[in-house]
Amino acid sequence: MTDELDLALVDALRVDPRAPWSRLAGPLGVDPATLSRRWARLAAAGDAWVTCYPSTDRVGFGVTALVELECQANQVTSVAARLARDPQTASIQVVTGGADLLLNVGATEQSRLTGYVLDRIGALPGVLRTRTSLVEHTVLEGSRWRDGVLDTGQRAAIAGPDPRPPQPLRPGPGPAAQPLTTAHQWQLDRALLVALGQDGRMPYAELAARTGLPASTVRRRLAELRESGRLVLRCDSSPRLSGHPVHVMLWLELPADQLEPAAQWFAALPQTRLCVLTLGAANLAAYLMVRQLSDLRRLEAEFQRQIRDVRVLQRQLTVRVVKLVGHLLDGDGRACGYVPLDPWAIREDQ
């Protein structure tokens, strides 16, 4: 049975996914051993997990895209299952609306992304059409979302000061948009990212064994990557812990002079899990988690009052999450497997 401590523990790890149990004990009011046991139980059941992925906005190279698929009615689950094995497809959702599947796809460069969509996805039996929207910039992503279980004082005690500078809406030619490492260093970072993707709380000794690096180097490099924002750690949970909220992707079209205020408005909402500028039919996509559909209607009404000349091109309700940032989910939304999230890998059959 889920209790308040489970919810508080997961929300605490959303604040700092690698926080030691000793640091969480005070704010949560329990001893470190209890927290360790609770987390082990939640993780073993697939109800909560910590993962890791690179931020293309901060790394300085790589592209991501939101890809919509229309499939034959009897092929939706088989297409999703086949793509779930690909390291380039980070997340897969079965959705309502004009598409059957919504994918989050990554690649090192646009030509490889195009090849993956056309030659791999487009060639799968059962795929009828694809629509690709490139992500121009990520304004807000899932690692920043909080469930609201902890109060301000608890969050502050867990987090401490955030060393990352705020991300501008449109990154300029400064350090945040430039590659910061050599090719050799990035290969070492890649090994670290892949290992942490499976278990973002993996101990330093195990990370050292996985990557072949000294534990001291792993500890130092991980701290550097986190402080720069180039490596993103994130805690996710099953619907049993999140309360079965309604997940909706809004595809919006706005005039150029309204794009920035609209993006910032969505980014400030506690219901927003993702807000990105896109190059496609829409120029802004926002992924919201609400308790019921009436909450979505109220948010849309407020948005229409705040931002002029906005058009909602499409609303996609998530029916099932098949894969979430590399983690495979069962029919109940519990983690049941992991495919390394590695957009640099190329499958031989693609």
MIKEMI-759025 format. One record per residue (C-alpha): residue in one letter; x negated, y, z negated. Coordinates in steps of 0.001 Angstrom, whole numbers, always signed. Last residue first. Layout:
PT rest      xx      yy      zz
PT    a       X       Y       Z
...
//
This chain:
PT rest      xx      yy      zz
PT    q  -18200    +481  +39620
PT    d  -18985   -3222  +39100
PT    e  -22519   -2615  +37818
PT    r  -21252    -324  +35104
PT    i  -23052   +2999  +34778
PT    a  -24104   +4216  +31349
PT    w  -24706   +7936  +30818
PT    p  -21088   +8488  +29719
PT    d  -21806   +6311  +26651
PT    l  -18966   +5767  +24206
PT    p  -19811   +2274  +23017
PT    v  -16654    +104  +23256
PT    y  -15217    -612  +19819
PT    g  -12693   -3029  +18426
PT    c   -9516   -3395  +16353
PT    a   -8830    +125  +15095
PT    r   -5235    +304  +13879
PT    g   -2559   +2087  +15940
PT    d    +173    -476  +15311
PT    g     -49   -1892  +18829
PT    d   -3806   -2353  +18461
PT    l   -6408    +368  +18870
PT    l   -9763    +243  +20667
PT    h  -12322   +2752  +19388
PT    g  -14344   +4648  +21987
PT    v  -12981   +8104  +21208
PT    l   -9438   +6770  +20814
PT    k   -8322   +3819  +22928
PT    v   -4874   +2372  +23584
PT    v   -2814   +5140  +21976
PT    r    +884   +4485  +22524
PT    v   +3953   +6544  +23439
PT    t   +2209   +9911  +23599
PT    l   +4659  +12626  +24689
PT    q   +3527  +14581  +27721
PT    r   +5029  +18017  +28241
PT    q   +4426  +19611  +31640
PT    l   +4082  +22941  +33414
PT    v   +4851  +25112  +30404
PT    r   +4686  +28592  +31897
PT    v   +3389  +31643  +30023
PT    d   +4230  +35140  +31270
PT    r   +3903  +36807  +27853
PT    i   +2295  +35332  +24767
PT    q   +3665  +35903  +21245
PT    r   +7404  +35398  +21792
PT    q   +6884  +32383  +24076
PT    f   +4522  +30912  +21504
PT    e   +7111  +31246  +18770
PT    a   +9711  +29455  +20892
PT    e   +7199  +26756  +21784
PT    l   +6343  +26243  +18132
PT    r  +10015  +25925  +17220
PT    r  +10600  +23394  +19980
PT    l   +7604  +21372  +18816
PT    d   +8948  +21286  +15265
PT    s  +12271  +19995  +16636
PT    l  +10337  +17073  +18110
PT    q   +9380  +15779  +14672
PT    r   +6361  +15683  +12391
PT    v   +4073  +17525  +14793
PT    m    +666  +16671  +16283
PT    l    -318  +18933  +19177
PT    y   -2624  +18557  +22184
PT    a   -3136  +21843  +24023
PT    a   -4097  +22189  +27689
PT    l   -4887  +25528  +29336
PT    n   -5522  +26398  +33005
PT    a   -2879  +24111  +34465
PT    a   -2806  +22698  +38020
PT    g   -6519  +22031  +37687
PT    l   -9522  +23627  +36034
PT    t   -8963  +23390  +32298
PT    l   -9536  +25475  +29184
PT    v   -9241  +23187  +26192
PT    c   -7292  +22951  +22936
PT    l   -7238  +19688  +20991
PT    r   -5819  +18552  +17645
PT    t   -3425  +21482  +17154
PT    q    -850  +21158  +14340
PT    p   -2760  +23429  +11937
PT    l   -2381  +26237  +14518
PT    a   -5384  +28564  +14800
PT    a   -6679  +26925  +18001
PT    f   -3265  +27417  +19595
PT    w   -3325  +31168  +19052
PT    q   -6981  +31374  +20090
PT    a   -6225  +29670  +23404
PT    a   -3236  +31952  +24030
PT    p   -5207  +35091  +23191
PT    e   -7964  +33993  +25624
PT    l   -5696  +32974  +28502
PT    q   -3496  +36066  +28517
PT    d   -5686  +38237  +30773
PT    a   -6096  +35381  +33249
PT    p   -2356  +34861  +33604
PT    l   -1171  +31632  +31970
PT    e    -337  +28103  +33075
PT    l    +184  +25496  +30371
PT    w     -69  +21726  +30070
PT    l   +1236  +20683  +26648
PT    m    +114  +17325  +25265
PT    v   +2394  +15921  +22569
PT    h   +1759  +13584  +19633
PT    v   +4702  +13013  +17247
PT    p   +3551  +12076  +13752
PT    h   +3613   +8521  +12409
PT    g   +2700   +9363   +8786
PT    s   -1037   +9859   +9225
PT    l   -1964   +6966   +6955
PT    r    +143   +4223   +8529
PT    p    -283   +6018  +11858
PT    s   -3930   +4854  +11865
PT    s   -6818   +7094  +10900
PT    d   -9593   +9181  +12402
PT    c  -12760  +10689  +10908
PT    r  -15004  +12702  +13236
PT    l  -18683  +13367  +13713
PT    v  -19782  +15662  +16538
PT    l  -23385  +15841  +17753
PT    r  -24404  +18992  +19612
PT    g  -23018  +21225  +16857
PT    s  -26482  +22654  +16166
PT    e  -26286  +21712  +12495
PT    r  -25133  +18188  +13346
PT    l  -27967  +17573  +15795
PT    e  -30583  +18907  +13382
PT    a  -29259  +16826  +10458
PT    l  -29260  +13708  +12631
PT    r  -32831  +14440  +13689
PT    r  -34081  +14757  +10109
PT    r  -32364  +11589   +8840
PT    v  -33378   +9565  +11883
PT    t  -36968  +10760  +11618
PT    s  -37132   +9810   +7925
PT    a  -35625   +6391   +8726
PT    p  -38375   +5736  +11260
PT    l  -37049   +5194  +14785
PT    g  -36304   +1858  +16463
PT    t  -32748   +2985  +17252
PT    r  -30742    +176  +15675
PT    a  -33209    -469  +12810
PT    a  -33417   +3244  +11989
PT    l  -29640   +3531  +12092
PT    e  -29462    +582   +9683
PT    a  -31823   +2298   +7254
PT    y  -29966   +5612   +7619
PT    p  -26676   +4043   +6569
PT    m  -23842   +3903   +9152
PT    r  -21182   +6441   +8195
PT    g  -20338   +7313  +11809
PT    d  -19752   +3654  +12568
PT    q  -19409   +2569  +16183
PT    g  -20134   +6006  +17588
PT    l  -23067   +6347  +15201
PT    a  -25025   +3725  +17144
PT    v  -24260   +5328  +20514
PT    l  -25186   +8789  +19252
PT    l  -28516   +7618  +17816
PT    a  -29453   +5868  +21033
PT    r  -28522   +9020  +22954
PT    d  -30672  +11131  +20663
PT    l  -33692   +8996  +21545
PT    q  -32900   +9345  +25243
PT    w  -32416  +13080  +24681
PT    q  -35902  +13389  +23229
PT    h  -37403  +11812  +26334
PT    a  -35437  +14087  +28663
PT    t  -36651  +17117  +26718
PT    t  -34327  +18884  +24327
PT    l  -32292  +22098  +24022
PT    p  -30336  +22057  +27262
PT    q  -28705  +25490  +27563
PT    a  -25122  +26586  +26866
PT    a  -25417  +27120  +23107
PT    p  -28801  +28807  +23567
PT    g  -27440  +31765  +25524
PT    p  -26217  +31870  +29156
PT    g  -22621  +32552  +28177
PT    p  -20053  +30302  +26571
PT    r  -16453  +31212  +27423
PT    l  -14212  +31059  +24371
PT    p  -17200  +31620  +22106
PT    q  -18094  +28805  +19708
PT    p  -18554  +29820  +16086
PT    p  -22092  +29305  +14748
PT    r  -22735  +25938  +13109
PT    p  -24190  +25909   +9609
PT    d  -20816  +25497   +7888
PT    p  -21272  +26468   +4235
PT    g  -20282  +23827   +1652
PT    a  -18024  +21066   +2901
PT    i  -16964  +18988     -93
PT    a  -16584  +21757   -2684
PT    a  -14923  +24014     -87
PT    r  -12391  +21341    +838
PT    q  -11492  +20724   -2804
PT    g  -11083  +24436   -3491
PT    t   -8870  +24983    -464
PT    d   -6494  +22158   -1364
PT    l   -6731  +18651      -7
PT    v   -3856  +16789   +1685
PT    g   -3623  +19217   +4628
PT    d   -4197  +16619   +7345
PT    r   -7183  +18469   +8782
PT    w   -8209  +18909  +12435
PT    r  -11718  +20213  +13197
PT    s  -13038  +16843  +14410
PT    g  -10216  +16677  +16938
PT    e  -11325  +19443  +19268
PT    l  -10931  +23211  +19540
PT    v  -11936  +25719  +22241
PT    t  -13414  +23114  +24568
PT    h  -14541  +24740  +27811
PT    e  -14120  +24119  +31531
PT    v  -12524  +20705  +31120
PT    l  -11931  +19384  +34621
PT    s   -8353  +18415  +35454
PT    t   -7980  +15249  +37525
PT    r   -4813  +13838  +39001
PT    t   -4750  +10165  +40009
PT    r   -2208   +8238  +42035
PT    l    -920   +4680  +42573
PT    v   -3081   +2593  +40244
PT    g   -1775    -993  +40135
PT    p   -4957   -2715  +41262
PT    l   -7968    -575  +40336
PT    a   -9617   +1263  +43232
PT    g   -8665   +4762  +42077
PT    i  -10216   +4216  +38659
PT    r  -13571   +2890  +39846
PT    d  -14343   +4468  +43213
PT    l  -12370   +7695  +43057
PT    v  -12447   +8564  +39356
PT    y  -15939   +7188  +38724
PT    g  -17346   +8740  +41886
PT    t  -15922  +12141  +40983
PT    l  -17368  +11908  +37481
PT    r  -20701  +10887  +38923
PT    s  -20671  +13879  +41271
PT    q  -19680  +16196  +38401
PT    e  -22640  +15359  +36222
PT    t  -23499  +13296  +33148
PT    a  -20052  +11740  +32929
PT    g  -17037  +11842  +30613
PT    v  -13387  +10794  +30866
PT    n  -10396  +11515  +28623
PT    l   -7526   +9520  +30057
PT    l   -3758  +10075  +30230
PT    l   -1679   +7151  +31419
PT    d   +1839   +6874  +32869
PT    a   +2028  +10258  +34582
PT    g   +4869  +12660  +35458
PT    g   +6315  +12673  +31976
PT    t   +5820  +10145  +29183
PT    v   +2453   +8947  +27952
PT    v    +339   +5831  +27416
PT    q   -2923   +7123  +25991
PT    i   -6545   +6317  +26785
PT    s   -9656   +7812  +25168
PT    a  -13393   +7824  +25871
PT    t  -13421   +6540  +29435
PT    q  -17081   +6571  +30525
PT    p  -17954   +3565  +28325
PT    d  -15525   +1380  +30296
PT    r  -13781   -1504  +28483
PT    a  -10639    +598  +27907
PT    l  -10367    +988  +31684
PT    r   -9411   -2672  +32063
PT    a   -6882   -2597  +29214
PT    a   -5253    +601  +30484
PT    v   -4850    -841  +33978
PT    s   -3343   -4038  +32500
PT    t    -949   -2077  +30302
PT    v    +360     +93  +33145
PT    q    +582   -2703  +35745
PT    n   +4272   -3709  +35616
PT    a   +5537    -186  +36269
PT    q   +3042    +472  +39056
PT    c    +728   +3212  +37897
PT    e    +500   +6994  +37879
PT    l   -2720   +8134  +36269
PT    e   -3648  +11451  +34680
PT    v   -7323  +12306  +34205
PT    l   -8515  +14848  +31632
PT    a  -12112  +15688  +32424
PT    t  -15514  +15916  +30817
PT    v  -18809  +17114  +32226
PT    g  -22439  +16703  +31206
PT    f  -25153  +19205  +30435
PT    g  -25843  +21936  +27877
PT    v  -25622  +19783  +24754
PT    r  -23414  +22402  +23078
PT    d  -20413  +22526  +25422
PT    t  -20941  +18825  +26216
PT    s  -20395  +18024  +22545
PT    p  -21750  +14523  +21968
PT    y  -19708  +11801  +20235
PT    c  -19417  +10200  +16802
PT    t  -16982   +7942  +14963
PT    v  -15630   +7546  +11451
PT    w  -12899   +5004  +10739
PT    a   -9556   +4625   +9019
PT    d   -6692   +2102   +9039
PT    g   -8677    -629  +10787
PT    a   -8071   -3020   +7874
PT    a  -11820   -3328   +7211
PT    a  -12175    +482   +7324
PT    l   -9407   +1049   +4776
PT    r  -10780   -1615   +2414
PT    a  -14379    -383   +2675
PT    w  -13168   +3180   +2109
PT    r  -11346   +2231   -1071
PT    r  -14324    +282   -2385
PT    s  -16704   +3191   -1781
PT    l  -14268   +5649   -3356
PT    t  -13961   +3478   -6459
PT    a  -17745   +3186   -6757
PT    p  -18131   +6978   -6467
PT    d  -15922   +7694   -9527
PT    v  -12589   +9467   -9234
PT    g  -11404  +13090   -9439
PT    l  -11244  +13835   -5718
PT    p  -13340  +17023   -5917
PT    g  -15811  +15384   -8344
PT    a  -16199  +12016   -6609
PT    l  -16683  +13403   -3100
PT    r  -20317  +14426   -3646
PT    s  -21222  +11070   -5251
PT    w  -19492   +9209   -2417
PT    p  -21987  +10704      +2
PT    a  -20514  +13007   +2684
PT    r  -20987  +11498   +6132
PT    p  -17569  +12411   +7606
PT    d  -17574  +15899   +6058
PT    v  -14193  +17690   +6142
PT    r  -12463  +14790   +7873
PT    l  -14059  +12584   +5250
PT    a  -12156  +14490   +2581
PT    d   -8919  +13987   +4509
PT    v   -9535  +10239   +4527
PT    l  -10233  +10197    +789
PT    a   -7195  +12351      -9
PT    l   -4874  +10052   +1930
PT    d   -6287   +6944    +278
PT    l   -6085   +8622   -3140
PT    e   -2451   +9560   -2553
PT    d   -1403   +5943   -2075
PT    t   -1191   +3504    +829
PT    m      +0      +0      +0
//
